[in-house]
Amino acid sequence: MSANAGTSMGKMRLLAKLMKPRASYKPQLQNKNALPSKWHILRGDTVAVIGGPVSARGSRGVVKEVIRDKGRVIIEGVNMRERKLKGKPELGIKAAVVKREVSVHYSNVNLVCPVTDLPTRITRKWLEDGTKVRVSKRSGAIIPRPEVLKQRRRPKRENVGERETGKDDVWEETFDGDLKKRL
């Protein structure tokens, strides 16, 4: 084999590597064991951002959503990013640039103590009546569960469709006979 043949084979290998399509990058949680087993941050809590993106540090807001499988939280009005939405001319919808919240990792967020109004870590304790509560480590105050959790995200439907049984018809006795005679 000549010297030119060796270099041309090397070039071919290099070209094959360069022309190979690159796999799309999908960020994934590196360590799935890093997720907390007990979540102290709930939807509706007031939190302060203590780390993470520089633009979000020091800001406060109410938790809009908790993404537990990824270990992230979305906070109202914090960590805003611009998103470009495509338009649909056939429907008369124009393209637009919209600002919306982006998630923050749960480790960069602390609950706000209701007494001192400062970010705090929390612990769990049992009360004398047997209920488990969140307690601020900074002041020792009890942090109540948010009232938003008592409401359903998707309210139950009030209207009854034609194929559904109404509330009044559920308890109506419609069987008139003896089961022993039929068997």
N, C-alpha and C positions, 0 to 999 in steps of 0.2 A: 504494500500500500504506500502511495506517495504522500508527501507532506501536505500537498494541496487537498488530497482526499480526506485527510484527518481534520483539517480546518473546516472543510465544507460540511462534514458530518456534525461538527460542533455547532456550526451556524444553524444547521437544520434543527438540532435539538433546542437551541436557544429560541428560534422562531416558533417552534411548536409550543414551548412554554409561554412565550409572549402572546400568542394568538389564542391560547386556551381561555374560554370565557371564565370570568371571575365569579365565584359564588356570592350571592347577595349577603350583606352583613345584617344579621339579626341579633341585636344585643339581648343577652339572656342573663339571668341571675347567676352569678358565678358560683356561689355556695348556697345551695338550697337549705342547708342546715342553719344558715344565718338568720332565717326568719324567726320572729319571736313566737313562742308557743302560746303566750297570753298577750293579747293586745290591750294596751293601756289607753291608746288613742282611739276615740270613737267618732262617728259622724256627728257633727254638731258641737264638738269641743272647740274651745278657743285655744289656739296654739301660737307659739312663737318659733320662728325659724332661727336656729342657732348655727347652722352650717350649710353646706351645699353651695348652690349657685350664688355668686357674689351679689347679683342683683336682688336676690330674695333675702339675704341675711339681715336679721334685725327686724324684719317685718312680721306683722301679726295678722291673723285672720281666723275664720271659722272653717273647720274641716267640712268640705263638701262631699268627699267620697274617700273611702279607704279601700285600696286595692291590695288585699291580703296575700294573694298568691305571688305578687311581685314585690311586696314589702314597701309600698309607696302610698302617699296620701296626696289628695288634691285639695288645696286651700283656696278659698274665695279671695280673688283680687291679688294673689301672690304668685310670683314666677310666671308672669304673663309673656306669651310668645305670639308672634303674628303667624297666621295660617292663611294661605291663599286658597280660595274656593273657586272652582271652575264654574263658568256660567253655562246655561243651556238656552241658546237663543230660540229654539223651537217652543220653549215654555215661557219665554220672556224673562228668564232669570239672568241677571248680569253677574259677571265675575266680581269678586270682592276680596278685600283683605280684612280678616277678622282677628281680633286679639282674644285669646282665651288662656285659661290656666293650664299649666303643665305640672305633672306630678313631681313631688319631692320625696326623697328617700326618708323612711320613718325615723332613721337614726339622726337626721338633721333637724328634728322637730321635738320641742318640749311643750308639755301642757303649761298653761298660765295659772299660777296659784291665785285662787279667788280672794285671798286676804292681802298678800303683798303685791299682787299684780305684776309678778316677775316670773320668768321661766323656771320651772321646777321639775325635778324627777319625782316619781311617785312610787308608793308601795301599796300593798293590799293588806287590809286588816278586817277582822270580824268584829261586828258590833255585838252588844249583849243580846239583842233580839234575834241574832243568827244571820243577819244579812252581811254580805261581803261588800266593802266599799273601797274606793280609791282615796288614798291619803297623801297629801303633799309632804315631801321630805323637808321642804324649806320652812314651812310654818306649822305643819301638823294638822292643817285644816282638811276636812272631808271635801272631796271634789265630787259633786253629784253627777249622775248620769244625765246627759242632755235630754230635754223635753222632746226634741225632734224624733228620738228613737221610739217614742210611744205612738207616733203616727205611722201609718202604712205608706210606703213609697208609692205603691200602686193601689189606690183605693178600690174597695170591692164595688162591683157594678150594682146599681140599684134597680135598673130596668131589667125585666125578665123577657127573654125571647120566647118565640112561639113554641119552641121545642123543649123549653125548660119548665120545670115544675115550680109554681109560685109558692110563696111563703105560707099562704093559707091552705093550699092543697096538700102540703107535705104530710100533715097529721090527719088528714081525712081518711076514714076507714072505708075502703071500697069493696072489701071481700065480704060477701054474704053467703056463707055456707059452712059446711063442716068438713074439715080436712079428712077425717076418718072415713066418711062416706065416699069420698073421691078416691081414696087409696084402696 
